[in-house]
Amino acid sequence: MEYTTQMDAARKGIVTRQMKLVAGKEKMDPEKIRRLVAEGKVIIPANKNHVSLDPEGVGEGLRTKINVNLGISKDCCNIDLEMEKVRLALELKAEAIMDLSCYGKTREFRTKLVQMSPAMIGTVPIYDAVGFYDKNLKDITVDEIFEVVEKHCEDGVDFLTIHAGLNRVAAEKIRKMNRITNVVSRGGSLMFAWMQLNDRENPFYEYYDRLLDICEKYDVSLSLGDGCRPGCLHDATDACQVEELITLGELTKLAWNRNIQVMIEGPGHMSINEIAGNMMMEKRLCHGAPFYVLGPLVTDVAPGYDHITSAIGGAIAAASGADFLCYVTPAEHLRLPDLGDMKEGIIAARIAAHAADIAKGIPGARDWDDNMSRARAALDWKEMFRLAMDPEKAIAYRESSMPEHEDSCTMCGKMCAVRNMNRALSGKDIQLND
């Protein structure tokens, strides 16, 4: 039986190769994966042209996935450096890479990325349109916007961030609201400006069926962008954010009617006590579609440490229902991240995702921690390093300050609780002063 998309296959009762691979990774029955894809609660972004893809599932009951942002810009247009970032992201086991390129040889970079990356690839076509046509934003036509969308899909991109919910009604509300940071979404701000400059509706909203035609052709998933996401604690959970979320829920159903897979993008910045409520609200208003969050950053006052503010919020968000975390680096709000910033951001996001998976009871999540605990109890340093999320850093710390006795570290030495309990329980003498 033929099918057009993963959702179309699922609704026809077909378990695809991608569903079987995801089921194996998630320790789940393939038939359950099929059912969740059919319901829209799980997506498997898998462009027909991304031949190197090792597919992942995002959504209900699955491991929390993480995304890494990179790409070339006018100030930093070194393709070789960005490819180094791709290699690092893959080495550190990111499940997704978003190419946010907006200047120069964007298609050259994108095609190289798709060819080498087994991780799913996302893009934001409106970023690329300005650089691709080398025109002022106002002068880019609706047809040109959709031509860029099709090029991205043709090149093998698995999901597209599309800010279709920031329509003219939402734009008018933004003008009236007492927001401190207005619109902080780059894609959202571009669509807001295009609408204002041309006195027209958002083309992704007005011609949504045209977008769905392209997605169906290549089996590309939609990541419906939150153009009204809060950029500071003050703006969180306001009418702009919530009204756009309602619109995204409506657009989700329209996409599902065409068998297009959808996930929803979410905040942003918000205080800890608002996070769980926001996760529940998204799942309700968007009919259980997977939720993809940036952070949330739980305070606005820690530039240089926003990988930490984001990891705190991300762990709470994922434990409360978010399915996909976009990493945030120490360079957030300050500059384009370098390789060191990327590593810090990826590890912070992976910690948040794993902590949430433990809380959610994801099959096998706790086993990793239990195995690490057994290695610690045995003072088996080799096994501890093998199990470490970042073995390189753990080994470097250990080797930078070696203890007198191998079965301890320089923090406690011979007073190590684990060492002495092992000796006491096995009937050995404990000498602390010699």
Buried (B, 14 or more C-beta within 10 A) or exposed (E): EEBBBBBBBBBBEBBBEBBEBBBEBBEBEBEBBBBBBBBBBBBBBBBBBBEEBBBBBBBBBBBBBBBBBBBBBEEBBEBEBBBBBBEBBBEBEBBBBBBBBBBBBBBEBBBBBBEEBEBBBBBBBBBBBBBBBEEEBEEBEBEBBBBBBBBBBBBBBBBBBBBBBBBBBBBEBBEEBEBEBBBBBBBBBBBBBBBEEBEEBBBBBBBBEBBBBBBBBBBBBBBBBBBBBBBBBBBBBBEBBEBBBBBBBEBBEBBBEBBBBBBBBBBBBBBEEBBBEBBEBBBEBBBBBBBBBBBBBBBBEBEEBBBBBBBBBBBBBBBBBBBBBBBBBBBBBEEBBBEEBBBBBBBBBBBBBBBBBBBBEBEEBEEBEEBBEEBBEEBBBEBBBEBBBBEEEBBEEBEEEEBEEEBBBEEEEBEBEBBBEBBEEEEEEEEEEE
